[in-house]
Amino acid sequence: MREFKLFINGEFCDAAGGETYESIHPGTGEVVASVAKGGAEDVARACAAAQAAFDGEWGALSSAERAGILGTVACMIERDAEELAELEMLDVGKPINEATNIDVPVAANYLRWYSQMTNAPMGETIPLPNPANIDYSLWQPYGVCGGIVPWNFPLFLAVLKIGGALATGNCMVIKPAGITPMTTLKLAELFAEANLPEGALNVITGPGATVGEALVTDPRVRMVSFTGSTATGRRILELATRNITDVSIELGGKSPNIIFADADFDQAVAGAVFGILLNNGQNCIAGSRLLVEESIYEDVVDAVASKLASLRIGQPADESTQLGAIVSREQFGKIMGYIEQGKAEGARLVHGSKAPEGEQFAGGFFIEPTLFADVSNQMTIAREEIFGPVLVAIPFADEAEALRIANDTPYGLGSGVFTTNADRIERMVRGLQSGTVYVNTYNQVYPQSPFPGWKQSGNGAERGLQGLYAYVRYKNVIQEVSGAPIGWFGA
């Protein structure tokens, strides 16, 4: 069984309280690792180490030196791809092929992009009416940043936060989700191998109620980047008010994926299925509400159901598996509860809804991909984020109704539109109330592309140049260049 410790000030160490907890593989329910259970004292040590690194060796490095370290670790991720994919599969329960072909290469690609952005063009010169003064702005690092990562994409999201913080010159104390800590700790090992100065990166594992809250409220932490549920995001915003800590949050979603009658049918069906089932639906921007124009509604529902039935559910380690396990017993129970709620509210069950039977599924947390049709947008399964392989289909009559239904949600993370009408694309893109709109595709991820959240899906943006601005503070400079002293009126 693997053993994982905290990473503080360049060293792996036990938690101050000496406690550990078990990490469970969702595919079998078996214990695969022992993990150090950190607490408030460990967070304080990590924050002190990060502050010392920022004030010392790490803060003194040039942007080129930071770029070299980030680029080196990107290469190491590719070198250790097999191990990282296995750890991600064991932690999350996603198929090994998905971890190998999506999670690991995307993480390497993002970190390599961050290595190219350590000297990103930030700042501006501002014209003034007085030629004796010049005005310019600077964007400078906070110093110590806190990162809190959810359990659905632990490797990718850790890289997103670590890369953004380090590229802009900050130090980072990061907390992975308690149930998926292994790849984040492996990343710490790679950064140590790449000679990252001690204290520039620290990893504290443990429960959010102690580790997360201690991190957000530590006075040395001047910025927190959080990805997770809307409920937890609210709590973090409340805690951040104690020290007026800046917070960038990317939260949940209930994203509409809209198919018009003039769409390329096969492209739209593939987009609907991929839009919901990446990481088994455990995806904040999952296209979990499928809005379909009435004239093709039944055809799309039948085609999606047929595609869902063709997908192979199996053990995550099996290379032929297309859909793996749900991340935990708790999440399994939550999803099954929503499925029963959908039945009770009168939605038409078209496919799925059960745990698959067979010896290979014994002990694990598996759910068939599930499709409900004839759903009202007021039903619970259309209002609340299920975070699992459950797709709800809603018919609409025209473009105006599609927009009304799509925007009738407290969330605003993403939307999808499938149509071949260029004028409609323009109207829908402008009318949809979400930070990202996919057109004739879904779930495409690039480091250059900003990822903003609207409404209760978050604030600010992750990724892209806009995402880098989350890790720096704005400073304005007004400089006298004429050499003349300031005079008093009438003097």
N, C-alpha and C positions, 0 to 999 in steps of 0.2 A: 504493500500500500504506500502511495506517495505521501510525503510530508511537506507542508508548505508553511513557511514562517513569514513574519512581517519583514518589510524592507525599510530600514531607517538609517539615514546617514551613510549610505553605501554598503550596509551589511544586513544580512538576513539574521533575524533574532526572534526569540520567543516573546510573546506578549508579557507585559509587566505583571499581569495577574497569573501567568502560567497556564491559562485555560486554552483549550482547543475545542474544535467542533468537527463534525464529519461532513464530507461532501459526498452527495449521492448521485450515482449515474441514473438519469431518468429512464434509460432503456431497460434497466434490470432492477432498479431499486436497491442496488448493492452499493456499499461504501467503497469509494475509490481513492479517498484522500483524507488525511488529517490536516486541519488548517488552524493556524493560530487565531485565537479570538481576542482581537485588540479591544482597547477601551480608551477612555478619556486621557489617561496618563500617556499612552502610546501616541495618541494624536498630538499631545503637547510636545513630546520629544521630537516628533516628526516635523512639526511646525518650527520649532527652534532650529532644527538642522537645516530646514529649507531657508529660513531667514539668514542663517550664518553663511550658507552657500551663496545666496544672492548678494550679501554684503562682501563676500570674499571671492573665491576662485571662479565660480560660475558667472557672477556679475561682471567680472573683469574680462571674460572672453569676448572676442570679436564675433561679429555675425558670421564670418567665414568659418571660425572655429566651431560655432554652434552648428552650422550647416554640415560640417564634416562628421560630427557625432551622429546627427540625425540620419544622414545618408548612410553611414556605416551600419546603424541598427536596421535600416530598411533592407540592406543586403543580408544581414543576419536573419531577418524574418524569412527571407527567401531560402536561405541556407537551412534553417530549422523548420521549414514549412510542414514537414510530415509530423513532427512532434507537436507543433502548435495546433495543427488540425485535429490531431488525436485528443489533445487536452480540451479543445473547444467542443468536440463531439461528446466527450465524457461529461463535461460540465452541463452543456445546454441540451443535449439529446438530439441535436440536428444531425442529418446524414453526413457521413464522412466525406462524401463527394461534394456536398454543399460547402462544408468547412474548407475543403481543399481548394475548390475552384472559385469560391466567392470570398469567404471571410479572410483567409490568409493573404491572397494576392491583393485584395483591396486594402488591407492594412499596410502592406509594404508600399503600395502605390501612394497612399495618402502620406505616409511618413517621408517618402522620397520627395513628394511635392512640398511638404513643410520644410524640408532641407533647402529647397530652392527659394523659399519665401522668408528667410531670416533677415533679408535686407529689402523687404517689400516696400514699394513706393508709398509711403504714408506722409501726411503733412501737406501744408499749402502755404503760399504767400498771399497775403490779403492786401489789396490796394487801399491806401489811406488818403484822405484829402490833404493832409499836411506832409509835404515832401521831406520834412525834417525827421519824420518817424517812419520806420518800416515795421510791418507786422507779419509774423509767421507763426505757424503752429508746429507742435511736436506731438508725437504719440510715444509714450514711454511705458515700460512694463510696470505692473503693480508691485512686483516683488514676490510674494507668496500667493499662489492660487490653489484653491481646492477643487478637486474633481470628484464627482459622484456618478458612478456608472451603473446602468441597469443590467439585468441578467440576459437580455435577448441577444445582444451582439457584444459580448464583453471585450473581445480582442479589438475589433474595429473601433468601438466607442472609447476604449482606453487610449488607443493611438490618436483618435480625434482630439482628445483633451490634452494628453501629454504633448503631442506634436504642436498644437496651437500655443500652449503655454511656453514650451522650451524654445520654439522658433522665435518668439517675440521677446525672449530674454528673461522670462519668469522662472521661478522654481515651482514645483508641483507636489502637493500631497494628494494622493488619489485613493479613493475608497471604491473597490469593486463591489458588486452585489455579493452578499454573503454566500449565496448558493452557487456562484460561478466565478471563483477567484483565481483559477489556475493560470489562465493565459496572461493576466495582468502581472502576476508574480514572475512568470517566465519572461515577460518584457523587461521587468526590473533586472533580471539576470543578464539580459542582452545589453542593456544600457551600462551595467557595471563592467561587462566585458569590453565595451567600447570606450571605457575610461571617462564616462561621465563624472564630473566632479562630485564628491560625496555631498549628499544632502540636496542636490538639485532635483532628484526624484525620490519620493518616498511612497510606499504602498502599505496601507493599513486595512486589514481585513477584519470583519466582525459585523455585528448588528447595526442597522441604521439608527436605531433609537439611541445608541450610545456613541458609536464612531462618527456617524454622519452629523449628529447634532453638535458634538464636540468640535468637529472640523468647521462647520458653518459659523460657530460662535467664537472661535479662537481669534483674538484681536490681531494676530499677525497675518491672518488670511484676509486679504483685501478684495478678493474676487472669487466667486464660486461658479463653476460650470456644472449644471445638473441636467441629466437626462433621465426621465422616468415618468411616473404617473402624475396626473394633475393634482391628486390629493396630497402627495408628498411634496410636489412643487409649491403648493400653498404653504405647507409647513416650513419649507426652507425660506420662502420669502418672509414669513413671520419672524423666524429666527435671525435672518439677516438684518432686520431692523435694529437689533441690539447694538451693533457696531457700525450701522449704515454701510454694510458690505454690499458691493455691487454683485448682481446675480444675473447669469445668463441661463435661461431654462428652456429646454425642449421637452414638451410634455406629450400627452396622449392625443388620439385622433379617432374620428369616425368618418373616414374619408369616402366621398362618393366617387364611383367609377361609372361614367355616363356613356352609354352606347346609343348612338342615333341610327336610324334605319339606313342611312347612306354610308355607314362605316364599312370598311373591309371586314367581312364577317369573321373569317378565320383569325385575322389579326386581333379583332376585338375579343373573341372568345379566349384566345391565348393570353391577352392582357388581363382579362377578368380573373383567370385562374392564377397566373403568376402574381397578379396584384394582391391576391388574398393569401397565397400559400407560401411566399418566401418565409423561411424560418417557421413554417407551420402556422402561419397567421400571427405569430408572436412578434409583431412588427408595428411600430407606432403609426406608420403612414399606410398601413395595409388598406387596400381598397375594399373595405368590408361592407359597403352599401353599393350594390350593383343596380344602377338606374338604367332601365331599358325602354326605348320607345315602343309604344303599344303594338305597332304593326309587326314587329319582329320579336316581341317579348317571349312568347312560348318557344320559338325556335332557339333563341339564345339560352333560355333556361334549360331546354333539353340538351343542347350542345355542351353547356358547362357541366351539367350533371354527368353526361357521358365521359367528359374529360376527367372529372373527379373520380369516377369509378375505375378509370384505367390506371390511375397512379398507384404505385406500389408502396404500401406501408410496411415497414420492417425495422429490424434492429439498426440503430445508427451506424454501427461499425460495418455493416454489410454494404459493399460498394454498389449493389443494385437497388438499394433503398432510395426512394424519392421523398418520402415523408417519414420523419423520425418520431421521436417521443415529445410529449409536452414536458416542460422544464422541471416540474415538481408535482408532487401529490396535491399540494394546495391549489396550484394553477389548474390542474386537471379537474378538481372538484368545482372550481369557479366556472370553468367552461361548460361542464356538464349541467350546472345549475342554469346557465343561460339557455342552453338547448331545451331544457324542460320548460323554462319560462316561455320560449318561443312557441312550443307546442300548446301550452296552456292559453296563450293569447290568441290562438287561432291561425297562426302562420301555417302554410302548407309545406310539410316536410317533403322534399324532393329526393334528397340523398343524404346518407350518413346518419349521424347522431349517436352512434354507439361506440363502445370500445371494441376493437377487433378481437376475435377469438383465435386461440391457438397457443401452442406451447411457447412459441418465440416471444409472445407478448406477456407472459407470466411475470409478475413483479414490476413491470414497467408501466409507464403512464402514456397510453396511446388513445387517440380519438380519430375516428374516421372523418375525413373532410366532409363538412355538412353544408347543405344548401337548403335554405328556406325560400319559398316563393310567396307571392301575394301578400307581401309584408306592408303594413302601414308604417309611415315614418314616425308615428307616435308610439309604436310598440317598443318595449324595453330593448329588444335585440337590435333595433334600429337607432336607439338613442345612446346606449351605453357601450363603452369600449369593452369588447369581449376578450381581445388579445388571444385569439386561438383560431383554428381552421373552420370558422363559421361565416358563411357568406349569406347575406339577405338580399333578395331580388325585389325591386320595387318598380312597377310600371309608371310611365309618364306619357302624357298626351302630346305635349309640344315643348318647344325650347323654354318658354316662360315657366312652365310647370317644372321642368328639369332643374332650372336654376333655383326655383323656390324650394323644392325638396332638398337639393344639394346644400343650400345655405341654411336650412332649418336645423341647426345643430350648434351646440356651444363650442364645438371644436373648429379648428381652421388650419390643420397641418398640411393636408394635401388634397388634390382632386385629380381625376383622370377624365379625358374626353376622347372619344373615338368617333370621328367623322371625317368625310372627305371634302366637306364644304369649307372653303377658306374663310368666307365671311362669317360663318358660324363659329369657327375656331376663334376669330378675333373677339366676337361678342362673348363667348363663353369664358375665355381667358380673362377678360376684363370684369365679367360679372361674378365669377366664382370667388368666394370669400375664403381663400386659403393661401398659405405662404408659398406653396409649390403647386404648379399645374403641369401634369403630364399630358401630352397630346399624342395620341396614337401609339402610346407606349405606357409603361408603368415601372416604378421601382428601379429607375436608373440612378446610379450613384457615381459622382465624380468629385474629386477634391476641389476642382475649380468652381463648382456650382454651389452657390449659397443655399442654405436650408433654413428659411425663416418659419416661425410659427405665428399664426394669427389667433385672436380670441383666446380661449382657454387652452390652446396648444402651445403657448409659450411666448417669449419675447426675444427680441434680437434675432440673431442668425448664427447657425453653426456652418462650418465649411466655407470655402471660397475666401476671397479677400475680406468680404464683410464679416466672416467668422473670425478672422484674425483681429479685427477691431475690438472684439469682446475681451481680448487679453491685454489691451493697452489703454492707458489713460490719456486724455486730451490735455495739452498744455498750450497756452497762447503766450507769445512773446511780443512786446512792443519795445522797440529800441530807438533811441535818439541817435541820429547820424550826423547832425549838423555841428555838434560841439557847443551849441549855444545853451546857456542856462535857462531854466524855466522862469518866466517872468510873471509878475502879478499885473492884473488889469489896472490901468490908471497909474502904475508906478513909473 
